[in-house]
Structures are given as C-alpha cells and as structure tokens.
Amino acid sequence: MKIGDVARRTGLSIDTLRYYEKLGLIDPPWRQAGRRAYDENIIAWLSFIKMLKATGMPLADVETYARLRRDGDRSSAERRVMLEQQREAVLQKIAELTECVELLDYKIKNYAEIEARYRAEDGRKDQHDEH
C-alpha cells in the first residue's frame, strides 16, 4: 500500500506519516520501486496512535509505547501500566468536562428563566399600554 493510500485511510497527512516514521512510531516500510510500501497492519497501528493522541497522551509517551511494542510480549506489563495511567487521565478529564457541562447547563437554564420573565413582563406592559 502506498503512503497516499495510508494517508487517505487513516486521515493523517503524508507529512505526518513521514514524521512518525522519523520518530520511530512506525517502522520504515519496505520499498517497492523506490517508493514506500506499507502492509495492512499499519492501518490498525496508526488508528491506535490516533486514539492515544486523542486521549491527550503526549507524543513522547506514544514514542515510548511504540518502542515497548517493538520489544514484544516482554514489555506487556509496562505497556499495560502506561495504558492504565492514560485511562485514569482520561477519566479525570471527563470528570472535569462533566463539571463544565453542569455549569453550562445551569447558566443556560438561568438565562432561559430570565428571558421568560422578561417576555412575561413585556407582555404585561403591552397589555397596560393598550388600556
């Protein structure tokens, strides 16, 4: 699979793929007529990298995870710990965002009540003006 195909399928730019290759996040692909040729497994791995980044994992930690991944099963405990720590960070962020949503909901409800009172007062004022 050519680099452009990988880019289209993953939503990553070609420059990002080359950068990930340079960092060692992805193994250098084999060459076919001088061009990068990736196998199907790269799609799942890049999707996982995207997910890790979406959770807020720093790129340096993703690099560490990629290095450990290359070590195979003997690094499974370290990788598990990394993922558990990231999961906790995500849960903490979700809790913070939930508090933000609750505050927004409170403010929205408050403004809706103010608007309703304002409309009701306006309606009474208009009725008095007609008499």
Summary of the structure (lengths in Angstrom):
residues: 131
radius of gyration: 26.2
end to end distance: 80.3
largest distance: 90.0
contacts: 305
relative contact order: 0.08
helix: 79%
strand: 5%
